[in-house]
Protein backbone atom coordinates (compact mmCIF):
# COMPACT_ATOMS: atom_id res chain seq x y z
CA UNK A 1 0.00 0.00 0.00
CA UNK A 2 2.96 2.30 0.65
CA UNK A 3 4.73 1.28 -2.55
CA UNK A 4 3.87 4.57 -4.21
CA UNK A 5 6.00 6.67 -1.84
CA UNK A 6 6.51 9.83 -3.95
CA UNK A 7 2.80 10.08 -4.79
CA UNK A 8 1.80 9.49 -1.17
CA UNK A 9 4.32 12.12 -0.09
CA UNK A 10 2.59 14.64 -2.32
CA UNK A 11 -0.82 13.78 -0.84
CA UNK A 12 0.50 14.05 2.72
CA UNK A 13 2.26 17.34 2.04
CA UNK A 14 -0.98 18.75 0.62
CA UNK A 15 -2.82 17.84 3.83
CA UNK A 16 -0.13 19.40 6.01
CA UNK A 17 -0.28 22.56 3.93
CA UNK A 18 -4.05 22.67 4.43
CA UNK A 19 -3.49 22.74 8.17
CA UNK A 20 -3.38 19.09 9.24
CA UNK A 21 -0.96 18.38 12.09
CA UNK A 22 -0.34 14.82 10.94
CA UNK A 23 -1.27 12.35 8.23
CA UNK A 24 -0.72 8.62 8.52
CA UNK A 25 -1.38 5.32 6.75
CA UNK A 26 -2.35 2.34 8.89
CA UNK A 27 -2.59 -1.29 7.99
CA UNK A 28 -2.91 -4.49 10.06
CA UNK A 29 -3.17 -2.41 13.22
CA UNK A 30 0.21 -0.79 12.59
CA UNK A 31 1.27 2.60 11.44
CA UNK A 32 2.91 2.02 8.04
CA UNK A 33 3.87 5.62 7.34
CA UNK A 34 3.37 9.02 8.89
CA UNK A 35 3.90 12.65 7.99
CA UNK A 36 5.66 14.39 9.66
CA UNK A 37 7.70 11.23 10.22
CA UNK A 38 8.42 11.69 13.96
CA UNK A 39 4.90 12.64 15.07
CA UNK A 40 3.47 10.45 17.82
CA UNK A 41 0.16 8.87 16.93
CA UNK A 42 -2.47 11.47 17.89
CA UNK A 43 -5.46 10.44 20.00
CA UNK A 44 -8.06 12.41 18.04
CA UNK A 45 -8.23 12.01 14.29
CA UNK A 46 -10.42 11.59 11.22
CA UNK A 47 -10.21 8.11 9.67
CA UNK A 48 -11.08 6.78 6.23
CA UNK A 49 -10.89 3.04 5.42
CA UNK A 50 -8.93 1.80 2.38
CA UNK A 51 -11.12 -0.93 0.90
CA UNK A 52 -9.34 -3.10 -1.68
CA UNK A 53 -11.42 -5.66 -3.58
CA UNK A 54 -14.23 -5.36 -0.98
CA UNK A 55 -11.91 -5.96 1.99
CA UNK A 56 -10.74 -3.25 4.39
CA UNK A 57 -6.95 -3.40 4.19
CA UNK A 58 -5.92 -0.19 5.85
CA UNK A 59 -6.86 3.25 6.99
CA UNK A 60 -5.88 6.86 6.38
CA UNK A 61 -5.73 8.96 9.55
CA UNK A 62 -5.74 12.72 9.67
CA UNK A 63 -5.23 14.88 12.77
CA UNK A 64 -5.65 18.62 13.21
CA UNK A 65 -8.60 19.06 10.85
CA UNK A 66 -12.23 18.36 11.63
CA UNK A 67 -15.60 18.48 9.93
CA UNK A 68 -17.47 16.89 7.04
CA UNK A 69 -15.57 18.73 4.27
CA UNK A 70 -12.26 17.23 5.36
CA UNK A 71 -13.84 13.85 6.01
CA UNK A 72 -15.19 13.76 2.43
CA UNK A 73 -11.79 14.64 0.98
CA UNK A 74 -10.04 12.04 3.11
CA UNK A 75 -12.57 9.42 1.96
CA UNK A 76 -11.86 10.37 -1.63
CA UNK A 77 -8.10 9.94 -1.06
CA UNK A 78 -8.69 6.53 0.52
CA UNK A 79 -10.77 5.39 -2.45
CA UNK A 80 -8.13 6.59 -4.89
CA UNK A 81 -5.40 4.74 -3.00
CA UNK A 82 -7.52 1.59 -2.91
CA UNK A 83 -8.05 1.82 -6.66
CA UNK A 84 -4.32 2.21 -7.26
CA UNK A 85 -3.57 -0.88 -5.18
CA UNK A 86 -6.21 -2.84 -7.11
CA UNK A 87 -4.83 -1.80 -10.48
CA UNK A 88 -1.32 -2.81 -9.47
CA UNK A 89 -2.53 -6.18 -8.23
CA UNK A 90 -4.33 -6.70 -11.55
CA UNK A 91 -1.17 -5.85 -13.43
CA UNK A 92 0.85 -8.38 -11.45
CA UNK A 93 -1.82 -10.98 -12.13
CA UNK A 94 -1.70 -10.32 -15.85
CA UNK A 95 2.09 -10.52 -15.91
CA UNK A 96 2.08 -13.87 -14.10
CA UNK A 97 -0.55 -15.17 -16.50
CA UNK A 98 1.50 -14.11 -19.50
CA UNK A 99 4.57 -15.91 -18.18
CA UNK A 100 2.50 -19.07 -17.65
CA UNK A 101 1.16 -18.85 -21.17
CA UNK A 102 4.61 -18.38 -22.56
CA UNK A 103 5.86 -21.49 -20.73
CA UNK A 104 3.05 -23.56 -22.17
CA UNK A 105 3.57 -22.14 -25.62
CA UNK A 106 7.23 -23.05 -25.44
CA UNK A 107 6.39 -26.59 -24.37
CA UNK A 108 3.98 -26.92 -27.27
CA UNK A 109 6.54 -25.31 -29.54
CA UNK A 110 9.11 -27.95 -28.62
CA UNK A 111 6.51 -30.53 -29.46
CA UNK A 112 5.85 -28.86 -32.81
CA UNK A 113 9.55 -28.75 -33.54
CA UNK A 114 10.06 -32.39 -32.64
CA UNK A 115 7.16 -33.57 -34.78
CA UNK A 116 7.19 -31.26 -37.77
CA UNK A 117 10.27 -32.77 -39.32
CA UNK A 118 8.82 -36.29 -39.33
CA UNK A 119 7.42 -37.34 -42.62
CA UNK A 120 6.24 -40.79 -41.66
CA UNK A 121 3.39 -41.52 -39.31
CA UNK A 122 5.16 -44.04 -37.06
CA UNK A 123 7.90 -41.61 -36.13
CA UNK A 124 5.44 -38.83 -35.56
CA UNK A 125 3.22 -40.98 -33.31
CA UNK A 126 6.24 -42.05 -31.28
CA UNK A 127 7.42 -38.50 -30.92
CA UNK A 128 4.01 -37.30 -29.66
CA UNK A 129 3.72 -40.28 -27.28
CA UNK A 130 7.16 -39.53 -25.87
CA UNK A 131 6.43 -35.83 -25.32
CA UNK A 132 2.97 -36.57 -23.89
CA UNK A 133 4.45 -39.02 -21.37
CA UNK A 134 7.14 -36.54 -20.41
CA UNK A 135 4.77 -33.58 -20.03
CA UNK A 136 2.14 -35.44 -17.98
CA UNK A 137 4.43 -37.74 -15.92
CA UNK A 138 2.51 -40.85 -16.93
CA UNK A 139 4.09 -44.31 -16.77
CA UNK A 140 3.22 -44.86 -20.37
CA UNK A 141 1.78 -42.95 -23.29
CA UNK A 142 0.23 -44.61 -26.31
CA UNK A 143 -0.84 -43.04 -29.54
CA UNK A 144 -3.12 -45.12 -31.74
CA UNK A 145 -4.18 -44.26 -35.26
CA UNK A 146 -6.70 -46.35 -37.15
CA UNK A 147 -7.77 -44.72 -40.34
CA UNK A 148 -10.58 -47.11 -41.31
CA UNK A 149 -10.86 -49.33 -38.27
CA UNK A 150 -9.30 -52.28 -40.08
CA UNK A 151 -5.71 -51.13 -39.84
CA UNK A 152 -4.27 -49.82 -36.63
CA UNK A 153 -0.92 -48.13 -36.11
CA UNK A 154 0.21 -47.69 -32.53
CA UNK A 155 3.27 -46.37 -30.79
CA UNK A 156 3.86 -46.98 -27.09
CA UNK A 157 6.33 -45.12 -24.96
CA UNK A 158 8.62 -45.86 -23.15
CA UNK A 159 7.95 -49.58 -23.79
CA UNK A 160 4.97 -51.65 -25.00
CA UNK A 161 2.50 -51.89 -22.11
CA UNK A 162 -0.28 -53.68 -23.98
CA UNK A 163 -0.17 -56.31 -26.70
CA UNK A 164 -1.82 -55.71 -30.03
CA UNK A 165 -5.15 -57.42 -29.27
CA UNK A 166 -5.63 -55.84 -25.84
CA UNK A 167 -4.82 -52.44 -27.28
CA UNK A 168 -7.14 -52.93 -30.26
CA UNK A 169 -10.03 -53.86 -27.93
CA UNK A 170 -9.39 -50.89 -25.65
CA UNK A 171 -9.03 -48.58 -28.64
CA UNK A 172 -12.46 -49.61 -29.96
CA UNK A 173 -14.16 -49.11 -26.58
CA UNK A 174 -12.52 -45.74 -25.84
CA UNK A 175 -12.99 -44.36 -29.33
CA UNK A 176 -16.60 -45.59 -29.18
CA UNK A 177 -17.12 -43.55 -25.99
CA UNK A 178 -16.51 -40.54 -28.22
CA UNK A 179 -15.28 -38.17 -25.51
CA UNK A 180 -12.38 -37.32 -23.23
CA UNK A 181 -12.17 -39.69 -20.26
CA UNK A 182 -10.27 -39.63 -16.97
CA UNK A 183 -10.60 -42.96 -15.14
CA UNK A 184 -8.73 -43.79 -11.96
CA UNK A 185 -10.37 -47.25 -11.74
CA UNK A 186 -11.81 -49.91 -14.05
CA UNK A 187 -15.56 -49.73 -14.84
CA UNK A 188 -17.99 -52.36 -16.16
CA UNK A 189 -18.30 -50.62 -19.52
CA UNK A 190 -14.59 -49.91 -19.75
CA UNK A 191 -12.68 -52.84 -18.23
CA UNK A 192 -8.93 -52.23 -17.82
CA UNK A 193 -6.55 -54.82 -19.24
CA UNK A 194 -3.54 -55.35 -16.96
CA UNK A 195 -1.29 -53.55 -16.08
CA UNK A 196 -3.59 -50.54 -16.49
CA UNK A 197 -4.67 -49.02 -13.15
CA UNK A 198 -5.67 -45.56 -14.32
CA UNK A 199 -5.94 -43.82 -17.64
CA UNK A 200 -6.63 -40.64 -19.54
CA UNK A 201 -8.17 -41.17 -22.96
CA UNK A 202 -8.50 -38.43 -25.53
CA UNK A 203 -9.97 -39.22 -28.95
CA UNK A 204 -8.57 -37.31 -31.90
CA UNK A 205 -10.61 -36.13 -34.82
CA UNK A 206 -8.99 -36.57 -38.20
CA UNK A 207 -10.80 -34.97 -41.10
CA UNK A 208 -14.09 -34.81 -39.27
CA UNK A 209 -13.91 -38.38 -37.94
CA UNK A 210 -12.67 -39.78 -34.66
CA UNK A 211 -9.77 -41.85 -35.93
CA UNK A 212 -7.00 -41.68 -33.37
CA UNK A 213 -6.53 -41.81 -29.63
CA UNK A 214 -4.02 -40.48 -27.15
CA UNK A 215 -3.85 -42.72 -24.10
CA UNK A 216 -1.97 -41.95 -20.89
CA UNK A 217 -1.52 -44.94 -18.60
CA UNK A 218 -0.74 -45.06 -14.85
CA UNK A 219 0.33 -41.75 -13.39
CA UNK A 220 3.77 -42.04 -11.78
CA UNK A 221 2.44 -40.93 -8.39
CA UNK A 222 -1.24 -41.10 -7.47
CA UNK A 223 -4.07 -40.80 -9.96
CA UNK A 224 -4.64 -38.52 -12.91
CA UNK A 225 -6.16 -35.09 -12.33
CA UNK A 226 -8.17 -32.70 -14.49
CA UNK A 227 -5.05 -30.76 -15.48
CA UNK A 228 -3.57 -33.93 -17.06
CA UNK A 229 -6.71 -34.29 -19.14
CA UNK A 230 -6.47 -30.69 -20.27
CA UNK A 231 -2.84 -31.03 -21.28
CA UNK A 232 -3.59 -34.32 -23.03
CA UNK A 233 -6.35 -32.55 -24.95
CA UNK A 234 -3.93 -29.82 -26.08
CA UNK A 235 -1.38 -32.41 -27.17
CA UNK A 236 -4.06 -34.45 -28.90
CA UNK A 237 -5.28 -31.41 -30.80
CA UNK A 238 -1.74 -30.79 -31.90
CA UNK A 239 -1.24 -34.44 -32.82
CA UNK A 240 -4.50 -34.42 -34.76
CA UNK A 241 -3.42 -31.43 -36.78
CA UNK A 242 -0.04 -33.03 -37.40
CA UNK A 243 -1.66 -36.28 -38.51
CA UNK A 244 -3.96 -34.48 -40.89
CA UNK A 245 -1.01 -32.56 -42.18
CA UNK A 246 1.00 -35.71 -42.67
CA UNK A 247 -1.84 -37.37 -44.52
CA UNK A 248 -2.14 -34.37 -46.76
CA UNK A 249 1.59 -34.38 -47.30
CA UNK A 250 1.62 -38.03 -48.17
CA UNK A 251 -1.18 -37.52 -50.63
CA UNK A 252 0.07 -34.42 -52.32
CA UNK A 253 3.77 -34.67 -51.53
CA UNK A 254 3.68 -31.02 -50.68
CA UNK A 255 3.94 -30.08 -47.06
CA UNK A 256 1.17 -27.72 -46.08
CA UNK A 257 1.81 -25.10 -43.47
CA UNK A 258 -0.50 -25.32 -40.52
CA UNK A 259 -2.96 -22.49 -40.44
CA UNK A 260 -3.28 -22.75 -36.67
CA UNK A 261 0.44 -22.30 -36.26
CA UNK A 262 0.41 -19.13 -38.28
CA UNK A 263 -2.53 -17.69 -36.39
CA UNK A 264 -0.81 -18.44 -33.12
CA UNK A 265 2.45 -16.94 -34.33
CA UNK A 266 0.68 -13.79 -35.52
CA UNK A 267 -1.13 -13.44 -32.21
CA UNK A 268 2.03 -13.80 -30.18
CA UNK A 269 3.79 -11.27 -32.32
CA UNK A 270 1.15 -8.57 -32.17
CA UNK A 271 0.61 -9.00 -28.46
CA UNK A 272 4.27 -8.48 -27.66
CA UNK A 273 4.71 -5.15 -29.42
CA UNK A 274 4.33 -2.00 -27.33
CA UNK A 275 0.73 -0.82 -27.46
CA UNK A 276 1.57 2.86 -26.99
CA UNK A 277 4.51 5.15 -27.61
CA UNK A 278 5.93 6.61 -24.38
CA UNK A 279 6.56 10.31 -23.81
CA UNK A 280 10.19 11.15 -23.33
CA UNK A 281 11.58 14.69 -22.78
CA UNK A 282 13.57 15.87 -25.82
CA UNK A 283 12.42 13.03 -28.09
CA UNK A 284 9.59 12.57 -30.54
CA UNK A 285 9.04 8.82 -30.97
CA UNK A 286 7.12 6.91 -33.62
CA UNK A 287 6.91 3.16 -34.16
CA UNK A 288 4.91 0.65 -36.16
CA UNK A 289 5.13 -2.91 -37.40
CA UNK A 290 3.19 -4.44 -40.26
CA UNK A 291 3.31 -8.23 -40.12
CA UNK A 292 3.49 -10.21 -43.35
CA UNK A 293 0.95 -12.92 -44.09
CA UNK A 294 3.60 -15.50 -43.32
CA UNK A 295 4.75 -14.21 -39.97
CA UNK A 296 8.34 -13.08 -39.64
CA UNK A 297 10.46 -12.38 -36.59
CA UNK A 298 10.47 -8.58 -36.34
CA UNK A 299 10.15 -6.93 -32.97
CA UNK A 300 10.67 -3.60 -31.31
CA UNK A 301 10.50 -2.41 -27.75
CA UNK A 302 10.35 0.98 -26.07
CA UNK A 303 11.50 0.67 -22.47
CA UNK A 304 11.20 3.39 -19.85
CA UNK A 305 13.19 2.56 -16.72
CA UNK A 306 13.03 4.26 -13.34
CA UNK A 307 16.19 6.37 -12.76
CA UNK A 308 17.81 5.05 -15.93
CA UNK A 309 17.75 6.41 -19.48
CA UNK A 310 15.05 5.46 -21.98
CA UNK A 311 15.98 2.44 -24.12
CA UNK A 312 14.64 1.40 -27.49
CA UNK A 313 15.23 -1.84 -29.31
CA UNK A 314 14.57 -3.11 -32.83
CA UNK A 315 15.30 -6.67 -33.86
CA UNK A 316 14.66 -9.25 -36.52
CA UNK A 317 14.93 -13.00 -36.03
CA UNK A 318 16.04 -14.74 -39.22
CA UNK A 319 13.47 -16.97 -40.88
CA UNK A 320 9.69 -16.99 -40.81
CA UNK A 321 6.74 -18.77 -39.29
CA UNK A 322 6.14 -20.23 -35.86
CA UNK A 323 9.79 -20.74 -34.98
CA UNK A 324 10.75 -17.16 -35.85
CA UNK A 325 7.80 -15.78 -33.88
CA UNK A 326 8.62 -17.80 -30.79
CA UNK A 327 12.32 -16.97 -30.90
CA UNK A 328 11.32 -13.36 -31.33
CA UNK A 329 9.25 -13.63 -28.15
CA UNK A 330 12.19 -15.18 -26.34
CA UNK A 331 14.68 -12.57 -27.60
CA UNK A 332 12.40 -9.74 -26.65
CA UNK A 333 11.99 -11.12 -23.12
CA UNK A 334 15.72 -11.65 -22.65
CA UNK A 335 16.58 -8.15 -23.92
CA UNK A 336 13.83 -6.53 -21.87
CA UNK A 337 14.82 -8.24 -18.62
CA UNK A 338 18.50 -7.45 -19.22
CA UNK A 339 17.70 -3.82 -19.93
CA UNK A 340 15.49 -3.50 -16.87
CA UNK A 341 17.81 -5.23 -14.41
CA UNK A 342 19.50 -3.19 -11.70
CA UNK A 343 22.79 -1.90 -13.05
CA UNK A 344 21.83 -2.84 -16.61
CA UNK A 345 24.64 -0.58 -17.78
CA UNK A 346 25.29 0.71 -21.28
CA UNK A 347 23.83 -0.81 -24.46
CA UNK A 348 27.18 -2.51 -25.16
CA UNK A 349 26.95 -4.36 -21.85
CA UNK A 350 23.32 -5.30 -22.49
CA UNK A 351 24.10 -6.76 -25.93
CA UNK A 352 27.04 -8.76 -24.55
CA UNK A 353 24.82 -10.39 -21.94
CA UNK A 354 21.99 -10.95 -24.41
CA UNK A 355 24.39 -12.68 -26.82
CA UNK A 356 25.70 -14.89 -24.02
CA UNK A 357 22.15 -15.75 -22.94
CA UNK A 358 20.87 -16.59 -26.41
CA UNK A 359 23.89 -17.90 -28.34
CA UNK A 360 23.41 -21.58 -27.51
CA UNK A 361 19.68 -21.57 -28.20
CA UNK A 362 20.11 -19.81 -31.53
CA UNK A 363 22.92 -22.18 -32.51
CA UNK A 364 20.69 -25.12 -31.66
CA UNK A 365 18.02 -24.02 -34.12
CA UNK A 366 20.32 -22.44 -36.70
CA UNK A 367 18.93 -18.93 -36.47
CA UNK A 368 20.07 -15.51 -35.33
CA UNK A 369 18.57 -12.15 -34.38
CA UNK A 370 19.81 -8.83 -35.67
CA UNK A 371 19.46 -6.42 -32.78
CA UNK A 372 19.73 -2.66 -32.41
CA UNK A 373 19.78 -1.32 -28.83
CA UNK A 374 19.98 2.37 -28.05
CA UNK A 375 19.60 4.61 -25.04
CA UNK A 376 18.96 8.32 -24.98
CA UNK A 377 21.10 10.59 -22.81
CA UNK A 378 19.04 13.72 -22.35
CA UNK A 379 21.83 15.71 -20.66
CA UNK A 380 24.17 15.23 -23.64
CA UNK A 381 21.32 15.10 -26.15
CA UNK A 382 22.90 12.03 -27.70
CA UNK A 383 21.84 8.49 -28.45
CA UNK A 384 24.31 5.76 -27.48
CA UNK A 385 23.76 2.57 -29.42
CA UNK A 386 25.04 -0.82 -30.43
CA UNK A 387 24.06 -2.40 -33.71
CA UNK A 388 24.36 -6.17 -33.81
CA UNK A 389 23.96 -6.90 -37.50
CA UNK A 390 20.79 -4.89 -37.92
CA UNK A 391 19.93 -3.16 -41.16
CA UNK A 392 18.75 -0.75 -42.41
CA UNK A 393 19.54 1.96 -39.85
CA UNK A 394 19.44 5.51 -41.17
CA UNK A 395 20.70 8.66 -39.45
CA UNK A 396 19.47 11.94 -40.87
CA UNK A 397 21.00 14.94 -39.07
CA UNK A 398 19.02 18.19 -39.22
CA UNK A 399 21.81 19.81 -41.23
CA UNK A 400 23.14 17.03 -43.44
CA UNK A 401 22.48 14.13 -45.80
CA UNK A 402 20.83 10.92 -44.67
CA UNK A 403 23.35 8.12 -44.16
CA UNK A 404 23.09 4.37 -43.82
CA UNK A 405 24.77 3.18 -40.62
CA UNK A 406 26.79 -0.03 -40.75
CA UNK A 407 26.39 -2.55 -37.99
CA UNK A 408 29.35 -2.67 -35.63
CA UNK A 409 28.99 -6.28 -34.59
CA UNK A 410 27.40 -9.48 -35.85
CA UNK A 411 23.83 -10.45 -35.06
CA UNK A 412 23.01 -12.12 -31.74
CA UNK A 413 23.65 -15.85 -32.08
CA UNK A 414 26.28 -15.67 -34.85
CA UNK A 415 29.46 -15.60 -32.80
CA UNK A 416 29.89 -16.75 -29.19
CA UNK A 417 31.24 -13.33 -28.22
CA UNK A 418 29.59 -10.07 -29.23
CA UNK A 419 32.00 -7.84 -31.17
CA UNK A 420 29.80 -4.79 -30.76
CA UNK A 421 31.31 -1.43 -29.98
CA UNK A 422 29.11 1.34 -28.73
CA UNK A 423 28.60 4.41 -30.92
CA UNK A 424 26.97 7.77 -30.28
CA UNK A 425 24.81 10.04 -32.41
CA UNK A 426 23.81 13.63 -31.82
CA UNK A 427 20.08 13.85 -31.13
CA UNK A 428 19.52 17.61 -31.04
CA UNK A 429 16.50 19.43 -32.50
CA UNK A 430 15.64 18.02 -35.90
CA UNK A 431 18.10 15.10 -35.91
CA UNK A 432 16.33 11.91 -36.95
CA UNK A 433 17.26 8.25 -36.40
CA UNK A 434 15.32 5.57 -38.28
CA UNK A 435 15.71 1.94 -37.37
CA UNK A 436 13.85 -0.24 -39.85
CA UNK A 437 13.73 -3.94 -40.66
CA UNK A 438 14.83 -5.50 -43.94
CA UNK A 439 11.16 -5.94 -44.82
CA UNK A 440 11.28 -2.30 -45.96
CA UNK A 441 14.52 -2.33 -47.98
CA UNK A 442 13.66 -5.73 -49.45
CA UNK A 443 10.03 -5.01 -50.36
CA UNK A 444 9.47 -5.96 -54.00
CA UNK A 445 7.29 -4.39 -56.66
CA UNK A 446 5.24 -6.19 -59.30
CA UNK A 447 8.36 -6.67 -61.45
CA UNK A 448 10.34 -8.09 -58.55
CA UNK A 449 12.61 -5.05 -58.09
CA UNK A 450 13.70 -4.20 -54.53
CA UNK A 451 12.76 -0.97 -52.76
CA UNK A 452 16.44 -0.67 -51.84
CA UNK A 453 18.56 1.57 -49.65
CA UNK A 454 18.66 4.61 -51.95
CA UNK A 455 14.90 5.07 -51.90
CA UNK A 456 14.94 4.79 -48.11
CA UNK A 457 17.64 7.47 -47.81
CA UNK A 458 15.85 9.89 -50.15
CA UNK A 459 12.58 9.28 -48.31
CA UNK A 460 14.25 10.03 -44.97
CA UNK A 461 15.48 13.37 -46.31
CA UNK A 462 12.06 14.23 -47.75
CA UNK A 463 10.21 13.42 -44.51
CA UNK A 464 12.68 14.60 -41.85
CA UNK A 465 10.86 17.84 -40.97
CA UNK A 466 7.67 15.94 -40.12
CA UNK A 467 6.70 14.50 -36.73
CA UNK A 468 8.05 11.01 -35.94
CA UNK A 469 4.62 9.43 -36.25
CA UNK A 470 4.15 10.95 -39.72
CA UNK A 471 7.63 9.84 -40.81
CA UNK A 472 6.72 6.27 -39.84
CA UNK A 473 3.41 6.49 -41.72
CA UNK A 474 5.17 8.08 -44.73
CA UNK A 475 7.66 5.20 -44.97
CA UNK A 476 5.06 2.47 -44.62
CA UNK A 477 2.81 4.17 -47.18
CA UNK A 478 5.64 4.59 -49.69
CA UNK A 479 6.71 0.97 -49.33
CA UNK A 480 3.11 -0.22 -49.62
CA UNK A 481 2.54 1.80 -52.80
CA UNK A 482 5.82 0.48 -54.22
CA UNK A 483 4.86 -3.10 -53.38
CA UNK A 484 1.36 -2.90 -54.89
CA UNK A 485 0.91 -5.95 -57.06
CA UNK A 486 3.39 -8.06 -55.08
CA UNK A 487 2.49 -9.79 -51.80
CA UNK A 488 4.30 -8.55 -48.69
CA UNK A 489 7.09 -11.12 -48.19
CA UNK A 490 8.31 -10.09 -44.77
CA UNK A 491 7.37 -8.07 -41.70
CA UNK A 492 7.93 -4.34 -42.01
CA UNK A 493 8.98 -2.60 -38.82
CA UNK A 494 10.12 0.95 -38.23
CA UNK A 495 11.05 2.94 -35.14
CA UNK A 496 11.76 6.65 -35.58
CA UNK A 497 13.22 8.92 -32.90
CA UNK A 498 13.67 12.60 -33.49
CA UNK A 499 15.25 15.29 -31.34
CA UNK A 500 12.80 18.06 -30.46
CA UNK A 501 13.05 21.36 -28.60
CA UNK A 502 12.76 20.80 -24.87
CA UNK B 1 17.38 -20.13 -59.05
CA UNK B 2 19.99 -22.83 -59.58
CA UNK B 3 21.95 -24.87 -57.06
CA UNK B 4 24.87 -27.04 -58.21
CA UNK B 5 27.36 -28.90 -56.12
CA UNK B 6 30.62 -30.67 -56.77
CA UNK B 7 33.23 -32.26 -54.60
CA UNK B 8 36.96 -32.67 -54.92
CA UNK B 9 39.69 -33.70 -52.52
CA UNK B 10 40.25 -30.06 -51.65
CA UNK B 11 36.74 -28.95 -50.84
CA UNK B 12 33.01 -29.45 -51.30
CA UNK B 13 31.74 -26.61 -53.45
CA UNK B 14 28.21 -25.30 -53.88
CA UNK B 15 27.37 -22.80 -56.57
CA UNK B 16 24.20 -20.73 -56.50
CA UNK B 17 22.47 -18.49 -59.00
CA UNK B 18 19.74 -15.88 -58.71
CA UNK B 19 17.85 -15.24 -55.48
CA UNK B 20 19.23 -17.09 -52.47
CA UNK B 21 16.20 -17.13 -50.14
CA UNK B 22 13.86 -19.33 -48.11
CA UNK B 23 12.92 -21.33 -51.22
CA UNK B 24 16.38 -22.72 -51.85
CA UNK B 25 17.73 -22.56 -48.28
CA UNK B 26 16.49 -26.06 -47.23
CA UNK B 27 18.40 -27.67 -50.14
CA UNK B 28 21.55 -25.78 -49.22
CA UNK B 29 21.06 -26.70 -45.58
CA UNK B 30 20.77 -30.40 -46.44
CA UNK B 31 23.97 -30.22 -48.51
CA UNK B 32 25.78 -28.51 -45.61
CA UNK B 33 24.62 -31.20 -43.18
CA UNK B 34 25.95 -33.92 -45.44
CA UNK B 35 29.27 -32.25 -46.25
CA UNK B 36 30.00 -31.02 -42.72
CA UNK B 37 29.84 -34.60 -41.53
CA UNK B 38 32.79 -35.52 -43.74
CA UNK B 39 36.37 -35.06 -42.67
CA UNK B 40 37.85 -32.63 -43.27
CA UNK B 41 34.79 -30.39 -43.31
CA UNK B 42 35.83 -27.95 -46.01
CA UNK B 43 32.84 -26.23 -47.51
CA UNK B 44 32.89 -23.48 -50.06
CA UNK B 45 29.83 -21.60 -51.20
CA UNK B 46 30.37 -19.73 -54.44
CA UNK B 47 27.90 -16.85 -54.60
CA UNK B 48 29.04 -15.49 -57.97
CA UNK B 49 25.57 -15.83 -59.50
CA UNK B 50 23.61 -14.63 -56.49
CA UNK B 51 21.91 -11.26 -56.88
CA UNK B 52 20.01 -11.21 -53.60
CA UNK B 53 20.31 -12.96 -50.26
CA UNK B 54 17.68 -12.91 -47.51
CA UNK B 55 17.92 -13.51 -43.78
CA UNK B 56 16.88 -17.16 -43.98
CA UNK B 57 19.72 -17.79 -46.42
CA UNK B 58 22.17 -15.90 -44.21
CA UNK B 59 21.05 -18.02 -41.24
CA UNK B 60 21.67 -21.17 -43.32
CA UNK B 61 25.22 -20.03 -44.07
CA UNK B 62 25.86 -19.08 -40.42
CA UNK B 63 24.65 -22.50 -39.31
CA UNK B 64 26.89 -24.16 -41.89
CA UNK B 65 29.87 -22.12 -40.73
CA UNK B 66 29.26 -23.13 -37.12
CA UNK B 67 28.75 -26.77 -38.05
CA UNK B 68 31.95 -26.91 -40.12
CA UNK B 69 34.00 -25.21 -37.39
CA UNK B 70 32.64 -27.65 -34.80
CA UNK B 71 34.12 -30.42 -36.97
CA UNK B 72 37.45 -28.63 -37.10
CA UNK B 73 36.83 -27.35 -40.62
CA UNK B 74 35.32 -24.19 -42.03
CA UNK B 75 32.84 -22.78 -44.51
CA UNK B 76 34.29 -20.22 -46.89
CA UNK B 77 32.45 -17.84 -49.20
CA UNK B 78 33.65 -16.44 -52.47
CA UNK B 79 32.76 -14.24 -55.41
CA UNK B 80 30.15 -11.96 -53.80
CA UNK B 81 28.37 -9.57 -56.13
CA UNK B 82 28.10 -5.96 -55.03
CA UNK B 83 24.50 -6.08 -53.61
CA UNK B 84 25.31 -9.22 -51.62
CA UNK B 85 28.62 -7.78 -50.41
CA UNK B 86 26.76 -4.69 -49.17
CA UNK B 87 24.42 -6.86 -47.11
CA UNK B 88 27.38 -8.70 -45.55
CA UNK B 89 29.05 -5.38 -44.73
CA UNK B 90 25.95 -3.68 -43.35
CA UNK B 91 25.17 -6.60 -41.07
CA UNK B 92 28.84 -7.18 -40.21
CA UNK B 93 28.66 -10.81 -41.29
CA UNK B 94 31.90 -10.09 -43.16
CA UNK B 95 33.52 -10.35 -39.73
CA UNK B 96 32.08 -13.78 -39.08
CA UNK B 97 32.94 -15.40 -42.42
CA UNK B 98 36.15 -15.79 -44.38
CA UNK B 99 35.29 -14.26 -47.73
CA UNK B 100 37.46 -14.55 -50.84
CA UNK B 101 37.52 -12.99 -54.28
CA UNK B 102 38.00 -16.22 -56.19
CA UNK B 103 37.29 -19.89 -55.74
CA UNK B 104 41.02 -20.76 -56.01
CA UNK B 105 41.89 -18.37 -53.22
CA UNK B 106 39.09 -19.70 -51.05
CA UNK B 107 40.19 -23.31 -51.54
CA UNK B 108 43.89 -22.57 -50.97
CA UNK B 109 42.97 -20.76 -47.74
CA UNK B 110 41.73 -24.02 -46.20
CA UNK B 111 45.37 -25.11 -45.93
CA UNK B 112 46.64 -21.96 -44.24
Interface residues (C-beta under 8 A of the other chain):
Chain A: X316 X318 X319 X320 X363 X366 X367 X368 X370 X388 X389 X390 X391 X392 X404 X406 X407 X408 X409 X410 X411 X413 X414 X415 X419 X438 X442 X450 X453 X490
Chain B: X22 X29 X52 X54 X55 X56 X58 X59 X60 X62 X63 X66 X86 X87 X89 X90 X91 X92 X93 X95 X96
